[in-house]
Amino acid sequence: MQERFRGRLDLKIHTVNSPEAAAYPLKGATNVFVGEEWVALDVATSMEKMEAYLNTILADAG
């Protein structure tokens, strides 16, 4: 997704035991957030759904 949305998306990857993840009640190994919003697993694991979701978020952001 970083390549697809180059310049419009700032990707950061953190492990579940990182300080950045400590504020969230994470129960599984796969968790995706856009800003502070959790992304549903079925969206996060689908290239097509995630692309559509990010397009909507970025369009709303202006």
N, C-alpha and C positions, 0 to 999 in steps of 0.2 A: 504494500500500500504506500510505503514511503516513496518508492519510485513513481508510482501512478500519480500521486498528489504532490509531487516535488514542489517545494517552495510554499505550499499551502498547508502542509501537515508537518508537525514536529513530533517525531516518534521517539518515545522513551520506553525502554524495557527494564522492568525491575523484577527481581525474584520475590516470591511470596514472603520471604523472611527479611526483606529489605526495610530500612526505616521508612521509605515512602509508602510501603504497603501496610504499615502498622496501624494506620487509622481506619482500615477497612476490615470488616468481618469476612475474610476470604475463607472459603471452605474447600475449594478445589484448586488444581494446579493451573487451570486456564481461566484467566480473568482479564477482561479488556475494559478499559475506561477511555472515554473521549471527554477530555476535561475532567470534571468530577462525576460524570454520568457513567454508570455501569452499562455495558453492552451485553445483551442477551447472548448466551453461548451459541445458539443456532445462527445468529447473525455474525458473531465473531469468528466462527469457524467456516463460514461460507464466503468465498471470494466475491461472488456476485452480490450477496446481501450486504456484506461489509462495504463494498464500493458504493452501493445505492445509499446506504446509511450515511456514509461520509459525505457523499454528494449533497444530501439533504442538509446535514449539519453545516457544511461549508457555504451552501447557498443561503441558509438562514443567517449566517454570520456576516454575510455581505461580501 
